[in-house]
Amino acid sequence: MRAIRVERFGGPEALRLVLIEPPAPGPGEVLVRVAAAGVNPVDWKVRAGGAGERFGRPPYVPGWDVAGVVEATGDGVSAFAAGDEVFGMPRFPAPAGCYADYVCAPADHLAAAPAGTDRVAAAGLPLAGLTALQVLDLVGVTDGQRVLVHAAGGGVGHLAVQLAKARGAYVIGTGRADKRPFLQELGIDEVVDYTTVAFEEAVEDVDVVVNLVGGDYGRRSLRVLRPGGVLAMIVGGGGGALGVAAEAAGVRVERHLVRPDRRGLARLAELAARGDLRVAVEHALPLEQAARAHELGERGHTRGKIVLAVAG
């Protein structure tokens, strides 16, 4: 089968198209014929060596997002059968190998693909969608709260905006001016153009901040939170000086790393099927252009998701 392999830590040129033997499903596993594979920031950060060997060491096949069709099942699998349409985020943070024609995944890391959603869009949903869903669950976003989402137009951000709105929150997002129409289509209440104004000067009395940027955004976000509010850190640490400053401000910091979650996938699929959650795919590229996909992602201005369309 075809696969993209990271031969060494480095730039996008470290991604090579190779031919390897397809995997075989073990007990409790499902073999999926990959239709599309989502591309996420963690993919290129790991490829560049920024995470060390925590998420895998070369040579390895990258990718954690998959949408496709069940080809075969291993012993003990009753939830799926050959021909079923599925999507998921297998094995994270262990290597999964979704940039390939076939991938094996634990059955409980997959769910039935969302009805009415094409495979490319479905492949962009698992990692980003589960990140947003799990974070909003963790901090307990509810009706009437004010939520600030940094990088609101990105992969996780545009889904977090919709999920928070579905819970009845008033949602503010930071994003460039050219993403304002896109975010307004998603139902956002306010957009703060961070290129023209410091968000902490434009926003106040927020219950929850979802920080998808890192850098000094965590420290700066403390200024917009109400006492008792929550800063959810997806990028960057939540301890040290930030933790001390948060305690002094009367707010708490939560750090989250996404995990496989079959029930969460089913919730996302239901929302997508109802039309309450839309996955925006800005770039859909063929498998052999994985390096190009990483180049586009590393520029940092993608609207929604980048996806590799694997099956012709």
Secondary structure in CASP SS format (residue, H / E / C, confidence):
PFRMAT SS
TARGET T0000
AUTHOR 0000-0000-0000
METHOD secondary structure of the structure
MODEL  1
M C 1.00
R E 1.00
A E 1.00
I E 1.00
R E 1.00
V E 1.00
E C 1.00
R C 1.00
F C 1.00
G C 1.00
G C 1.00
P H 1.00
E H 1.00
A H 1.00
L E 1.00
R E 1.00
L E 1.00
V E 1.00
L E 1.00
I C 1.00
E C 1.00
P C 1.00
P C 1.00
A C 1.00
P C 1.00
G C 1.00
P C 1.00
G C 1.00
E E 1.00
V E 1.00
L E 1.00
V E 1.00
R E 1.00
V E 1.00
A E 1.00
A E 1.00
A E 1.00
G E 1.00
V E 1.00
N C 1.00
P H 1.00
V H 1.00
D H 1.00
W H 1.00
K H 1.00
V H 1.00
R H 1.00
A C 1.00
G C 1.00
G C 1.00
A C 1.00
G C 1.00
E C 1.00
R C 1.00
F C 1.00
G C 1.00
R C 1.00
P C 1.00
P C 1.00
Y E 1.00
V C 1.00
P C 1.00
G C 1.00
W C 1.00
D C 1.00
V E 1.00
A E 1.00
G E 1.00
V E 1.00
V E 1.00
E E 1.00
A E 1.00
T E 1.00
G C 1.00
D C 1.00
G C 1.00
V C 1.00
S C 1.00
A C 1.00
F C 1.00
A C 1.00
A C 1.00
G C 1.00
D C 1.00
E E 1.00
V E 1.00
F E 1.00
G E 1.00
M C 1.00
P C 1.00
R C 1.00
F C 1.00
P C 1.00
A C 1.00
P C 1.00
A C 1.00
G C 1.00
C C 1.00
Y C 1.00
A E 1.00
D C 1.00
Y E 1.00
V E 1.00
C E 1.00
A E 1.00
P E 1.00
A H 1.00
D H 1.00
H H 1.00
L E 1.00
A E 1.00
A E 1.00
A C 1.00
P C 1.00
A C 1.00
G C 1.00
T C 1.00
D C 1.00
R H 1.00
V H 1.00
A H 1.00
A H 1.00
A H 1.00
G C 1.00
L C 1.00
P H 1.00
L H 1.00
A H 1.00
G H 1.00
L H 1.00
T H 1.00
A H 1.00
L H 1.00
Q H 1.00
V H 1.00
L H 1.00
D H 1.00
L H 1.00
V H 1.00
G C 1.00
V C 1.00
T C 1.00
D C 1.00
G C 1.00
Q C 1.00
R E 1.00
V E 1.00
L E 1.00
V E 1.00
H C 1.00
A C 1.00
A C 1.00
G C 1.00
G C 1.00
G H 1.00
V H 1.00
G H 1.00
H H 1.00
L H 1.00
A H 1.00
V H 1.00
Q H 1.00
L H 1.00
A H 1.00
K H 1.00
A H 1.00
R C 1.00
G C 1.00
A C 1.00
Y E 1.00
V E 1.00
I E 1.00
G E 1.00
T E 1.00
G C 1.00
R C 1.00
A H 1.00
D H 1.00
K H 1.00
R H 1.00
P H 1.00
F H 1.00
L H 1.00
Q H 1.00
E H 1.00
L C 1.00
G C 1.00
I C 1.00
D C 1.00
E E 1.00
V E 1.00
V E 1.00
D C 1.00
Y C 1.00
T C 1.00
T C 1.00
V C 1.00
A C 1.00
F H 1.00
E H 1.00
E H 1.00
A H 1.00
V C 1.00
E C 1.00
D C 1.00
V E 1.00
D E 1.00
V E 1.00
V E 1.00
V E 1.00
N E 1.00
L C 1.00
V C 1.00
G C 1.00
G C 1.00
D C 1.00
Y H 1.00
G H 1.00
R H 1.00
R H 1.00
S H 1.00
L H 1.00
R H 1.00
V H 1.00
L E 1.00
R E 1.00
P E 1.00
G E 1.00
G E 1.00
V E 1.00
L E 1.00
A E 1.00
M E 1.00
I C 1.00
V C 1.00
G C 1.00
G C 1.00
G C 1.00
G C 1.00
G H 1.00
A H 1.00
L H 1.00
G H 1.00
V H 1.00
A H 1.00
A H 1.00
E H 1.00
A H 1.00
A H 1.00
G C 1.00
V C 1.00
R E 1.00
V E 1.00
E E 1.00
R E 1.00
H C 1.00
L C 1.00
V C 1.00
R C 1.00
P C 1.00
D C 1.00
R H 1.00
R H 1.00
G H 1.00
L H 1.00
A H 1.00
R H 1.00
L H 1.00
A H 1.00
E H 1.00
L H 1.00
A H 1.00
A H 1.00
R H 1.00
G C 1.00
D C 1.00
L C 1.00
R C 1.00
V C 1.00
A C 1.00
V E 1.00
E E 1.00
H E 1.00
A E 1.00
L E 1.00
P E 1.00
L H 1.00
E H 1.00
Q H 1.00
A H 1.00
A H 1.00
R H 1.00
A H 1.00
H H 1.00
E H 1.00
L H 1.00
G H 1.00
E H 1.00
R C 1.00
G C 1.00
H C 1.00
T C 1.00
R C 1.00
G C 1.00
K E 1.00
I E 1.00
V E 1.00
L E 1.00
A E 1.00
V C 1.00
A C 1.00
G C 1.00
END
